[in-house]
């Protein structure tokens, strides 16, 4: 009986380590294909769950099963173009019928931001966080996000993407 418990604990430990390893590799996505000379010095763009990165430098980004994952994107040093969509979800306060969505989805038009990424630097999206669905709906026609460095400096602002 003691050997069975010990074996079970070992299996649980191995599964936990494997899942943690998978989760950490999923959290950072390389935005280039193949090996790159600048990969070791890659910059990182932190993307919150409300931002879905559609493509980086013309390369389509993977579409995950869950829309609201916070992900980190590894960027090669130099000029980068990031296309993204802002999306927020608000619960409906009314009764929903069969098949009707239980949430309001508020989504921006595709946005693009272009900036010079520095080796080893970390960047993040900065945007106004609406406090209500109505506020989110009002902000969408003029939605814009900034890219901010780890020092807190704005390096670029988004515009509508064609």
JOZIKA-V832431 format. One record per residue. N is the residue number from 1. RES is the residue in three letters. PSI is psi as a letter, one per 30 degrees, with the letter a starting at -180 (999 if undefined). D_LAST is the distance of its C-alpha to the last C-alpha in whole Angstrom. Layout:
n->N res->RES psi->PSI d_last->D_LAST
n->N res->RES psi->PSI d_last->D_LAST
This chain:
n->1 res->UNK psi->e d_last->65
n->2 res->UNK psi->e d_last->65
n->3 res->UNK psi->e d_last->63
n->4 res->UNK psi->e d_last->61
n->5 res->UNK psi->e d_last->59
n->6 res->UNK psi->e d_last->59
n->7 res->UNK psi->e d_last->57
n->8 res->UNK psi->e d_last->55
n->9 res->UNK psi->e d_last->54
n->10 res->UNK psi->e d_last->53
n->11 res->UNK psi->e d_last->51
n->12 res->UNK psi->e d_last->49
n->13 res->UNK psi->e d_last->49
n->14 res->UNK psi->e d_last->47
n->15 res->UNK psi->e d_last->45
n->16 res->UNK psi->e d_last->44
n->17 res->UNK psi->e d_last->43
n->18 res->UNK psi->e d_last->41
n->19 res->UNK psi->e d_last->39
n->20 res->UNK psi->e d_last->39
n->21 res->UNK psi->e d_last->38
n->22 res->UNK psi->e d_last->35
n->23 res->UNK psi->e d_last->34
n->24 res->UNK psi->e d_last->33
n->25 res->UNK psi->f d_last->32
n->26 res->UNK psi->f d_last->29
n->27 res->UNK psi->f d_last->28
n->28 res->UNK psi->k d_last->27
n->29 res->UNK psi->k d_last->24
n->30 res->UNK psi->k d_last->24
n->31 res->UNK psi->g d_last->21
n->32 res->UNK psi->l d_last->22
n->33 res->UNK psi->k d_last->24
n->34 res->UNK psi->a d_last->28
n->35 res->UNK psi->k d_last->30
n->36 res->UNK psi->k d_last->29
n->37 res->UNK psi->e d_last->31
n->38 res->UNK psi->g d_last->29
n->39 res->UNK psi->e d_last->29
n->40 res->UNK psi->f d_last->32
n->41 res->UNK psi->g d_last->31
n->42 res->UNK psi->k d_last->27
n->43 res->UNK psi->l d_last->26
n->44 res->UNK psi->k d_last->25
n->45 res->UNK psi->j d_last->22
n->46 res->UNK psi->k d_last->24
n->47 res->UNK psi->j d_last->21
n->48 res->UNK psi->l d_last->23
n->49 res->UNK psi->f d_last->23
n->50 res->UNK psi->f d_last->21
n->51 res->UNK psi->k d_last->18
n->52 res->UNK psi->j d_last->17
n->53 res->UNK psi->k d_last->15
n->54 res->UNK psi->e d_last->13
n->55 res->UNK psi->l d_last->13
n->56 res->UNK psi->k d_last->15
n->57 res->UNK psi->h d_last->14
n->58 res->UNK psi->f d_last->13
n->59 res->UNK psi->k d_last->16
n->60 res->UNK psi->k d_last->15
n->61 res->UNK psi->l d_last->17
n->62 res->UNK psi->k d_last->20
n->63 res->UNK psi->j d_last->20
n->64 res->UNK psi->l d_last->23
n->65 res->UNK psi->e d_last->26
n->66 res->UNK psi->k d_last->26
n->67 res->UNK psi->f d_last->22
n->68 res->UNK psi->h d_last->24
n->69 res->UNK psi->k d_last->25
n->70 res->UNK psi->k d_last->25
n->71 res->UNK psi->l d_last->24
n->72 res->UNK psi->k d_last->25
n->73 res->UNK psi->k d_last->22
n->74 res->UNK psi->k d_last->24
n->75 res->UNK psi->k d_last->22
n->76 res->UNK psi->k d_last->24
n->77 res->UNK psi->k d_last->25
n->78 res->UNK psi->a d_last->23
n->79 res->UNK psi->k d_last->19
n->80 res->UNK psi->k d_last->17
n->81 res->UNK psi->k d_last->13
n->82 res->UNK psi->k d_last->13
n->83 res->UNK psi->k d_last->10
n->84 res->UNK psi->l d_last->12
n->85 res->UNK psi->k d_last->13
n->86 res->UNK psi->k d_last->16
n->87 res->UNK psi->k d_last->18
n->88 res->UNK psi->l d_last->22
n->89 res->UNK psi->k d_last->25
n->90 res->UNK psi->k d_last->27
n->91 res->UNK psi->k d_last->31
n->92 res->UNK psi->k d_last->32
n->93 res->UNK psi->f d_last->35
n->94 res->UNK psi->l d_last->36
n->95 res->UNK psi->k d_last->38
n->96 res->UNK psi->k d_last->35
n->97 res->UNK psi->l d_last->37
n->98 res->UNK psi->k d_last->37
n->99 res->UNK psi->f d_last->33
n->100 res->UNK psi->k d_last->31
n->101 res->UNK psi->k d_last->29
n->102 res->UNK psi->g d_last->31
n->103 res->UNK psi->l d_last->28
n->104 res->UNK psi->k d_last->25
n->105 res->UNK psi->k d_last->22
n->106 res->UNK psi->k d_last->20
n->107 res->UNK psi->k d_last->16
n->108 res->UNK psi->l d_last->13
n->109 res->UNK psi->l d_last->10
n->110 res->UNK psi->k d_last->8
n->111 res->UNK psi->l d_last->9
n->112 res->UNK psi->k d_last->9
n->113 res->UNK psi->k d_last->12
n->114 res->UNK psi->k d_last->14
n->115 res->UNK psi->l d_last->18
n->116 res->UNK psi->j d_last->21
n->117 res->UNK psi->k d_last->23
n->118 res->UNK psi->k d_last->26
n->119 res->UNK psi->k d_last->29
n->120 res->UNK psi->f d_last->30
n->121 res->UNK psi->l d_last->28
n->122 res->UNK psi->k d_last->27
n->123 res->UNK psi->l d_last->24
n->124 res->UNK psi->l d_last->23
n->125 res->UNK psi->k d_last->20
n->126 res->UNK psi->k d_last->22
n->127 res->UNK psi->l d_last->21
n->128 res->UNK psi->k d_last->23
n->129 res->UNK psi->j d_last->25
n->130 res->UNK psi->k d_last->25
n->131 res->UNK psi->f d_last->29
n->132 res->UNK psi->l d_last->28
n->133 res->UNK psi->e d_last->26
n->134 res->UNK psi->e d_last->26
n->135 res->UNK psi->e d_last->25
n->136 res->UNK psi->e d_last->22
n->137 res->UNK psi->e d_last->21
n->138 res->UNK psi->e d_last->22
n->139 res->UNK psi->f d_last->20
n->140 res->UNK psi->e d_last->16
n->141 res->UNK psi->f d_last->15
n->142 res->UNK psi->g d_last->15
n->143 res->UNK psi->k d_last->15
n->144 res->UNK psi->k d_last->15
n->145 res->UNK psi->l d_last->17
n->146 res->UNK psi->l d_last->18
n->147 res->UNK psi->k d_last->19
n->148 res->UNK psi->k d_last->23
n->149 res->UNK psi->l d_last->26
n->150 res->UNK psi->f d_last->29
n->151 res->UNK psi->f d_last->31
n->152 res->UNK psi->g d_last->29
n->153 res->UNK psi->k d_last->27
n->154 res->UNK psi->k d_last->23
n->155 res->UNK psi->f d_last->21
n->156 res->UNK psi->l d_last->18
n->157 res->UNK psi->k d_last->16
n->158 res->UNK psi->l d_last->12
n->159 res->UNK psi->l d_last->10
n->160 res->UNK psi->k d_last->7
n->161 res->UNK psi->k d_last->4
n->162 res->UNK psi->999 d_last->0
